[in-house]
């Protein structure tokens, strides 16, 4: 998923902010965020609006087109 996410981050960086955590146990704040959001499996990707409301969640491998559709909907 990393190459897909990296490409999407490049394409959408002018519309969306990306926060990528590669190891949820690396920092207490990241671990707490994962716990608060109920992250159990890696990879878990979430689309969250500016107010912190989760708009979409994907667990496991996701098609690039599916992510693009969600991103386009969230940030036209």
N, C-alpha and C positions, 0 to 999 in steps of 0.2 A: 504493500500500500504506500510505502514511502515515496516512490517515484511519482505516483499519481497525486498524492497530497502535495508534494513539492511543486509539481507542475501547476496544480490548481492555486496554490499560494502565489505563485508568480503571476498567474492570469488574473486573479481576483484581489490582489493586494491593494488596489486603488478603491475597492468597494467594501472589503471585509478585513477585519483584523483576525489573525490566526494565532492561536496559542497551542503549541505542540509540546506535549509532555511524553518523552520517550521512556521514562522510568518513573512510575507513580510512587516508588519508594525512595526516590532520590532526595526529596525535600519534604519537610513536614507540611508545608502549605499545599503542595501538589497532592500529597497523600490525603490530606483533609478534604480537598476539593473532590477528589475521586470518591472518597467515602460519602461525602455530602450528596453527590450526584448518583450514588449507587452503582458506580463502575465496578464490575466484577470481572469482565473479560477484556483482554487486549487483543486486537485493537478495538477501542470504542471511540467513535467520533460523534460529537454533538455540535449542532448548530444552535447557538444561543444569541438572543437579541441583546441590544444595549442595556436593557433592564435586567438581564440575567435569566430571562424566561427561555426554557428549552423549546426550540421549534421542531427539531428533528434529532433522532438518534440512530446510529448505525453500529452494529456489533459484528465484527468479522470483516471479511473482504466485501467491498462495495464497488459496483461498476462506476467508472468515472462519470458516465452520462447521468447516473442517478444523483450524484453529488452536484454536478453542474446544474441540473434542473432545480434542486433545492436552493443552491446559491443564487441562481438567477431570480428565483421567486422572492428570496429574502432581500436581495439588493439589486433591484432592477436598474 
